[in-house]
Amino acid sequence: MQEQTPSRPLAIGFIGGALNSAVGYAHYASCQMDNRWSVAAGCFSRHWDVNRDTGQAYGVAPERVYHTWQDMLQAEKGRLDAVVVLTPTPSHCGIVIPCLQQGFPTICEKALGRTYDEARSMVAAQAATQGFLAVTYNYSGYPMVRELRDMIRRGVLGKLMHFQAEMQQEGFRRVDAHGHKPVPQSWRLSDGPIPTLYLDLAVHLHHLVHYLTDKRPLEVAADHDSYGWFNVVDNASCLCRYTDGVKGHIWFSKSALGHRNGLRIRIYGSEASAEWFQANPEELLLSFGDGRRTTVDRAGSVAVANLPRYNRFKAGHPAGYIEAFANLYRDVADCLWQYQATGRWASDEVFGADLAAEGLGLLQAMALSSQSHTWQPVPTPAG
């Protein structure tokens, strides 16, 4: 899909995403970085003082800060190009479907829903309304992740054989300098049919494996446990069988001391392997069958990561998490302009409810496997 040259920033309204939320400011800063979006309205919080203060901090006119998201949808019809849903995951389904039904192009923070059935209901709502629905999986916005996908597509790694995908954190086990335990958001301290840990972390790993390999999960054997301060699942490991004989291992945790966010992807092929580590996002490590090992960065011999859009500042000055988010928001804007012009959109970079449903099917199978101690099939989106 070709990039569009904007005549004006797209007007967006936030549902959730207040200053005190986990992701609100990251969305606010990243969506505006390339002048593709402008935050024009919002219902940022159920607490009016937080709602009002966030609107002021984000530069939203006071009359366009609303007490409820329902009020915002009613008042902003025809004024907003899209809404972005940034509330806690348990509320997503009950907001996304009305947004689609009222004709608002909708961008939703991951995870799209709590369960596979919720995701399927949003797939059905999108199909029924022919609406626009995109989910924000931001880690594929890193230039070197996009470079790695290009290498895989060009056959640099040869035939794909297996992978390892990890996302380890320590927040449910560590303490601060005074010995105080963390105070997570309350909704993160209860588990449904799919544990909240899966919805927080494993959705990213499913997306990145799909993004890089274009393979689909078929069957899983998983185990999970609770090692932290709270009575919820906080560590999980999974063996995976994917299409075309690709196999893999996924590990994600919030009780792995020493890991702030240990997101790491290793892809192994018949000719070479590649490793990308989020803590060192500007580099790829390639290892070849003849013993050579090469480190590639965006100032080197690359085909994607040296494009002007990924070099807001020259290599050696690392582009990070907010810039990766901004890359995704730029792609979402291109998709929305395409949708506004034709009623359809397609992208190699932006993913909607179908992939989210596949991911939640994978997570559901992992949870069932951990309970039953058996291999479990991953349901297909149409299954």
PyMOL commands that set and color helices and strands:
alter all, ss='L'
color gray80, all
select helices_A, chain A and resi 24-32+48-57+62-64+69-76+89-101+116-129+138-141+143-153+186-189+196-213+243-245+308-310+321-342+353-372
alter helices_A, ss='H'
color red, helices_A
select strands_A, chain A and resi 10-16+37-43+82-86+106-109+133-136+160-168+217-225+235-242+247-253+264-269+272-277+283-288+293-297+376-377
alter strands_A, ss='S'
color yellow, strands_A
deselect
rebuild
show_as cartoon
